[in-house]
Amino acid sequence: MNKSKYSYIGISFIILVFGIIFIPKIVDRIKLGDITRVESRSDNVRLKTKDKTPLSYLIINGNRKKVLPFNLTNQNGQAVTNADFEGRVHLIEFFFTTCPTICPKMNKNLVEIQNTFPNRSDFGIASITINPDYDTVEVLKRYANNYGVTNPNWHFLTGKQEIIYDLANTGFNLYAAQVYGAPGGFEHSGNFALIDKEGYIRSRKDSYGNPKIYYKGTISEKEQVNDEGEFEEISSLKEDILKLLDNE
């Protein structure tokens, strides 16, 4: 037998010994959580809150602001009410599917948030259209599919326009209006409302100790800051969702 054959046998023996000794240890470390695989939609996504400070409530006339009752229809043609979100931390946005400006940014950020909590049945999202005449059940279903919506508790909702506008402007103080000459024909807030499991609007405080109330939905984590010098709030929103999910 020549030297090259001996070399191949030696290398094969070393590989075999390595597999017998080290691979079981690596598998054990993965099971114990010492090694984390990086996957875009994995339960192994590690997200930690920076502090344990409770989130603030929105107080109006001395009372905690709670989501008003609503009864709308989702992208599957099912009736959805505020009661369907009880026991779930959830986000609420107002948008419309033909929006040419901020809505695509907002919903891409919501998909990113969805993918951060892929298997949390106690987390949901309500995306409420402000153009219900065009945004039918079929249109909303197609829109949700195009954006890669997978969370069964993410409802794209439509209903009577006057009810939706009252819910936006009075129920959440998130501006929405049909405006002639505006891009797409409508104007609306680019903010997200964070709702706890009991239906109360929650937020962290700003540097002055006042509740921020809402979270900017138009600036991505990757973007960091927009052209107006405003910083992204998606990362802090993720932390605050986790805080409500796990600590309250």
Buried (B, 14 or more C-beta within 10 A) or exposed (E): EEEEEEEEEEEEEEEEEEEEEEEEEEEEEEEEEEEEEEEEEEEEBEEEBEEEEEBBBBEEEEEBBBBEEBBBBBBEEEEBEBEBBEEBBBBBBBBBBBBEBBBBBBBBBBBBBBBBBBEBEBBBBBBBBBBBEEBBBEBBBBBBEEBEBEBEBBBBBBBEBEBBBBBBBEBBBBBBEBEEEEEBBBBBBBBBBBBBBEBBBBBBEEEEEEBBBBBBBBBBBEBEEBEEEEEBBBEBBBBBBBBBBEEE
